[in-house]
């Protein structure tokens, strides 16, 4: 479950902290993946049960109606997210 992000919107090529719960002990342990506006994140800085830190891909689609998806062990959490580049 995603509770929020820091900062509150995603900025291309910048760090994004995803806060929540149930993310698993590591990305590898849960086959974790993050997508922003459908674009798979390639740069993971850290992954824990309550926080995921990533770099927002340069190819995400900017707009006020963006989406953040976190896949954990076959389940997907969705979160609405503003994206700017």
Residue frames as a rotation matrix with the C-alpha (Angstrom) as fourth column:
UNK 1
0.579 0.815 0.000 0.00
0.815 -0.579 0.000 0.00
0.000 0.000 -1.000 0.00
UNK 2
-0.483 -0.699 0.528 1.34
0.699 -0.671 -0.249 3.42
0.528 0.249 0.812 -1.01
UNK 3
0.183 0.494 -0.850 0.74
0.905 -0.423 -0.051 6.20
-0.385 -0.760 -0.525 1.55
UNK 4
0.912 0.102 -0.398 2.54
-0.013 -0.961 -0.276 9.05
-0.410 0.257 -0.875 -0.22
UNK 5
0.418 -0.816 0.399 5.67
0.845 0.187 -0.501 10.33
0.334 0.547 0.768 -1.93
UNK 6
0.666 -0.335 -0.666 8.38
0.130 -0.827 0.546 12.85
-0.734 -0.451 -0.508 -1.19
UNK 7
-0.906 0.378 -0.188 8.38
-0.321 -0.906 -0.276 15.20
-0.275 -0.190 0.943 -2.92
UNK 8
-0.190 0.954 0.233 4.62
-0.157 0.204 -0.966 15.21
-0.969 -0.220 0.111 -3.55
UNK 9
0.871 0.394 -0.294 5.12
-0.351 0.082 -0.933 15.06
-0.343 0.916 0.210 -7.32
UNK 10
0.398 -0.731 0.554 7.58
0.647 0.652 0.395 13.22
-0.650 0.201 0.732 -9.54
UNK 11
0.666 -0.308 -0.680 10.22
-0.555 -0.814 -0.175 15.22
-0.499 0.493 -0.712 -11.41
UNK 12
0.951 -0.275 -0.144 12.10
0.059 0.615 -0.786 13.66
0.304 0.739 0.601 -14.33
UNK 13
0.205 -0.966 -0.159 15.62
0.262 0.210 -0.942 12.49
0.943 0.152 0.296 -13.49
UNK 14
-0.249 -0.241 0.938 15.11
-0.770 -0.539 -0.342 13.33
0.588 -0.807 -0.051 -9.80
UNK 15
-0.947 -0.144 -0.287 14.91
0.063 0.794 -0.604 11.17
0.315 -0.590 -0.743 -6.71
UNK 16
-0.017 0.974 0.225 11.47
-0.685 -0.175 0.707 10.05
0.729 -0.142 0.670 -5.53
UNK 17
-0.960 -0.192 0.203 10.76
-0.277 0.572 -0.772 8.49
0.033 -0.797 -0.603 -2.15
UNK 18
-0.105 0.932 -0.346 7.72
-0.375 0.285 0.882 6.21
0.921 0.222 0.319 -2.08
UNK 19
-0.834 -0.132 0.536 6.33
-0.549 0.102 -0.830 5.71
0.055 -0.986 -0.157 1.42
UNK 20
0.187 0.936 -0.299 3.96
-0.769 0.329 0.548 2.94
0.612 0.127 0.781 2.41
UNK 21
-0.140 -0.233 0.962 3.87
-0.811 0.584 0.023 -0.55
-0.567 -0.777 -0.271 3.84
UNK 22
0.540 0.366 0.758 4.15
-0.083 0.919 -0.385 -4.12
-0.838 0.145 0.526 2.70
UNK 23
0.638 -0.348 -0.687 6.87
-0.770 -0.284 -0.571 -3.51
0.003 0.893 -0.449 0.11
UNK 24
0.911 -0.318 -0.263 8.93
0.288 0.946 -0.147 -6.47
0.295 0.058 0.954 1.31
UNK 25
0.663 -0.691 -0.286 12.42
0.324 -0.079 0.943 -6.71
-0.674 -0.718 0.172 2.75
UNK 26
-0.471 -0.802 -0.367 14.15
-0.100 -0.365 0.925 -6.17
-0.876 0.473 0.092 -0.61
UNK 27
0.064 0.456 -0.888 13.31
-0.931 -0.294 -0.218 -5.67
-0.360 0.840 0.405 -4.27
UNK 28
-0.598 -0.409 -0.689 14.77
-0.671 0.726 0.151 -9.04
0.438 0.553 -0.709 -5.15
UNK 29
-0.953 0.193 0.234 12.86
-0.031 0.706 -0.708 -10.91
-0.301 -0.682 -0.667 -2.42
UNK 30
-0.125 0.992 0.000 9.47
0.140 0.018 -0.990 -9.77
-0.982 -0.123 -0.141 -3.77
UNK 31
-0.417 -0.115 0.902 10.30
0.895 0.119 0.429 -9.40
-0.157 0.986 0.053 -7.49
UNK 32
0.211 0.549 -0.809 9.54
0.536 -0.757 -0.373 -5.72
-0.817 -0.355 -0.454 -6.99
UNK 33
-0.552 -0.311 0.774 9.05
0.821 -0.367 0.438 -3.20
0.148 0.877 0.458 -9.74
UNK 34
-0.116 0.479 -0.870 8.00
0.347 -0.801 -0.487 0.46
-0.931 -0.358 -0.074 -9.90
UNK 35
-0.391 0.073 0.918 6.33
0.903 -0.166 0.397 2.14
0.181 0.983 -0.001 -12.88
UNK 36
-0.352 0.284 -0.892 5.62
0.225 -0.899 -0.375 5.85
-0.909 -0.332 0.252 -13.29
UNK 37
0.176 0.599 -0.781 3.08
-0.753 -0.430 -0.499 6.69
-0.635 0.676 0.375 -16.03
UNK 38
0.951 0.294 0.092 3.66
-0.195 0.806 -0.559 3.15
-0.238 0.514 0.824 -17.29
UNK 39
0.460 -0.866 -0.198 7.43
-0.445 -0.032 -0.895 3.58
0.768 0.499 -0.400 -17.62
UNK 40
0.803 -0.200 -0.562 9.50
0.501 0.737 0.454 1.06
0.323 -0.646 0.692 -15.67
UNK 41
0.783 -0.580 0.227 12.00
-0.614 -0.660 0.433 2.53
-0.101 -0.478 -0.872 -13.24
UNK 42
0.642 -0.643 -0.418 15.56
0.149 0.639 -0.755 1.38
0.752 0.422 0.506 -13.89
UNK 43
-0.428 -0.865 0.261 17.41
-0.026 -0.276 -0.961 3.15
0.903 -0.419 0.096 -11.07
UNK 44
0.743 0.599 -0.299 16.55
0.228 0.194 0.954 1.87
0.630 -0.777 0.008 -7.59
UNK 45
-0.056 -0.772 0.633 18.45
-0.524 -0.517 -0.676 3.57
0.850 -0.370 -0.376 -4.78
UNK 46
-0.927 -0.190 0.325 16.95
-0.376 0.477 -0.795 1.59
-0.004 -0.858 -0.513 -1.88
UNK 47
-0.074 0.907 -0.415 14.07
-0.413 0.351 0.840 -0.75
0.908 0.233 0.348 -1.04
UNK 48
-0.985 -0.133 0.106 12.63
-0.150 0.390 -0.909 -1.62
0.079 -0.911 -0.404 2.35
UNK 49
-0.585 0.803 -0.115 9.28
0.811 0.577 -0.093 -2.73
-0.008 -0.147 -0.989 3.77
UNK 50
0.281 0.753 -0.595 8.12
0.750 -0.559 -0.354 0.87
-0.599 -0.346 -0.722 4.20
UNK 51
0.466 -0.171 -0.868 10.17
-0.373 -0.928 -0.018 2.95
-0.802 0.332 -0.496 1.72
UNK 52
0.348 -0.412 0.842 11.34
0.872 0.473 -0.129 2.69
-0.345 0.779 0.524 -1.87
UNK 53
0.312 -0.347 -0.884 13.77
-0.189 -0.935 0.301 5.27
-0.931 0.073 -0.357 -3.24
UNK 54
0.257 -0.130 0.958 14.06
0.863 0.477 -0.167 5.59
-0.435 0.869 0.235 -7.04
UNK 55
-0.706 -0.361 -0.609 15.20
-0.034 -0.842 0.538 7.96
-0.707 0.400 0.582 -9.77
UNK 56
0.391 0.919 -0.055 12.30
-0.011 -0.055 -0.998 9.07
-0.920 0.391 -0.012 -11.99
UNK 57
-0.178 -0.463 0.869 12.95
0.842 0.385 0.377 8.07
-0.509 0.799 0.321 -15.63
UNK 58
-0.754 -0.194 -0.627 13.43
-0.089 -0.916 0.391 10.89
-0.651 0.351 0.673 -18.14
UNK 59
-0.939 0.329 -0.099 10.83
-0.046 0.167 0.985 9.29
0.340 0.930 -0.141 -20.43
UNK 60
-0.543 0.796 -0.267 7.80
0.723 0.281 -0.631 9.55
-0.427 -0.536 -0.728 -18.12
UNK 61
-0.272 0.558 0.784 4.75
0.675 -0.470 0.569 11.43
0.686 0.684 -0.248 -19.40
UNK 62
-0.986 -0.112 -0.124 4.27
0.167 -0.680 -0.714 14.76
-0.004 -0.725 0.689 -17.58
UNK 63
-0.330 0.908 0.259 0.84
-0.089 -0.303 0.949 15.82
0.940 0.290 0.181 -16.33
UNK 64
-0.451 0.259 0.854 -1.46
-0.871 -0.337 -0.358 16.15
0.195 -0.905 0.377 -13.36
UNK 65
0.600 0.782 0.168 -3.04
-0.796 0.605 0.025 12.74
-0.082 -0.149 0.985 -13.91
UNK 66
-0.211 -0.798 -0.565 0.06
-0.743 0.507 -0.438 10.55
0.635 0.327 -0.699 -13.67
UNK 67
0.871 0.489 -0.037 0.17
-0.372 0.707 0.601 7.15
0.320 -0.510 0.798 -12.06
UNK 68
-0.314 -0.905 0.286 2.58
-0.922 0.219 -0.319 5.37
0.226 -0.364 -0.903 -9.77
UNK 69
0.789 0.529 -0.314 2.43
-0.465 0.847 0.259 1.57
0.403 -0.058 0.913 -9.64
UNK 70
-0.301 -0.845 0.443 4.42
-0.954 0.263 -0.146 -0.66
0.007 -0.466 -0.885 -7.31
UNK 71
0.531 0.385 -0.754 4.46
-0.453 0.882 0.131 -4.40
0.716 0.272 0.643 -7.99
UNK 72
-0.397 -0.597 0.697 5.24
-0.917 0.233 -0.324 -6.60
0.031 -0.768 -0.640 -4.98
UNK 73
-0.864 -0.039 0.502 5.03
-0.165 0.964 -0.208 -10.39
-0.476 -0.262 -0.839 -5.12
UNK 74
-0.788 0.517 0.335 2.43
0.591 0.481 0.648 -10.38
0.174 0.708 -0.684 -7.88
UNK 75
0.307 0.880 -0.363 0.26
0.917 -0.376 -0.135 -7.61
-0.256 -0.292 -0.922 -6.38
UNK 76
-0.490 -0.435 0.756 0.12
0.674 -0.738 0.012 -4.02
0.553 0.515 0.655 -7.61
UNK 77
0.009 0.421 -0.907 -0.45
0.781 -0.570 -0.257 -0.89
-0.625 -0.706 -0.334 -5.53
UNK 78
-0.044 0.081 0.996 -1.67
0.843 -0.532 0.081 2.19
0.536 0.843 -0.045 -7.43
UNK 79
-0.015 0.005 -1.000 -1.24
0.716 -0.698 -0.014 5.85
-0.698 -0.716 0.007 -6.53
UNK 80
0.752 0.297 0.589 -2.19
0.628 -0.594 -0.502 9.05
0.201 0.748 -0.633 -8.38
UNK 81
0.104 -0.851 -0.515 0.84
0.681 -0.317 0.660 11.26
-0.725 -0.419 0.546 -8.92
UNK 82
0.946 0.080 -0.313 1.57
-0.127 -0.799 -0.587 14.59
-0.298 0.595 -0.746 -10.61
UNK 83
0.261 -0.874 0.410 4.59
0.805 0.431 0.407 14.35
-0.532 0.224 0.816 -12.93
UNK 84
0.931 -0.028 -0.363 6.70
-0.189 -0.889 -0.418 17.20
-0.311 0.458 -0.833 -14.30
UNK 85
0.390 -0.822 0.415 9.76
0.870 0.476 0.125 17.26
-0.300 0.313 0.901 -16.52
